[in-house]
Amino acid sequence: MDYAQIITIEPGKRSGKPCIRGLRITVYDVLEYLAAGMSEDQILSDFPELQREEIRACLHFAADRERRLMGRTA
């Protein structure tokens, strides 16, 4: 998945944390909701401005970041 158009980083927004297409919802926020047991449907209900594809983009972003970090320590 190419999440480059979905995940944005703006220095003045949320202290430069990766956000979903310029919104104030961070990748970290979405990952925390999922880790807490919220389903995609629950997240979409709470945040109607989000799309299912954007939640999955957060997962891909996190997986790529982890892969890059592991590549540095291997």
C-alpha positions in Angstrom: 0.0 0.0 0.0 1.2 3.5 -0.9 0.3 5.5 2.2 2.3 8.6 1.2 -0.8 10.4 0.2 -2.6 9.4 3.4 0.0 9.8 6.1 1.3 13.3 6.3 3.9 15.0 8.5 3.6 18.7 9.1 6.0 20.4 11.6 3.2 22.7 12.9 0.6 20.1 13.4 0.6 17.7 16.4 4.3 18.5 17.0 5.3 17.0 13.6 3.8 13.6 14.4 2.5 11.5 11.4 -1.1 12.3 10.9 -3.8 11.1 8.6 -4.1 13.3 5.5 -3.5 16.5 7.4 -6.1 15.9 10.1 -5.2 16.2 13.7 -5.6 12.4 14.1 -2.2 10.8 14.4 -1.1 7.3 13.4 -0.3 6.8 17.1 -3.9 7.6 18.0 -5.3 5.0 15.6 -2.8 2.4 16.7 -3.7 3.0 20.4 -7.4 2.6 19.6 -6.7 -0.7 17.8 -4.4 -1.9 20.6 -7.1 -1.0 23.2 -9.5 -3.4 21.4 -11.5 -1.0 19.3 -12.6 -2.4 16.0 -12.3 -0.5 12.7 -16.0 0.0 12.7 -15.9 1.5 16.2 -13.1 3.9 15.2 -15.0 4.9 12.1 -18.1 5.5 14.1 -16.2 7.7 16.6 -14.3 9.5 13.8 -16.6 9.8 10.7 -14.0 11.8 8.9 -11.8 8.7 8.7 -12.0 6.0 6.0 -11.2 2.3 6.5 -8.3 2.6 4.0 -6.7 5.2 6.3 -6.8 2.9 9.3 -5.0 0.3 7.3 -2.6 2.9 6.1 -1.6 3.5 9.7 -0.9 -0.2 10.1 1.2 -0.2 7.0 3.1 2.9 8.1 3.9 1.3 11.5 5.0 -1.9 9.9 7.3 -0.1 7.5 8.7 2.0 10.3 9.4 -1.2 12.4 11.0 -2.9 9.4 13.3 0.1 8.9 14.2 0.2 12.6 15.0 -3.6 12.6 17.1 -3.1 9.5 19.3 -0.6 11.4 19.9 -3.0 14.3 20.5 -6.2 12.3 
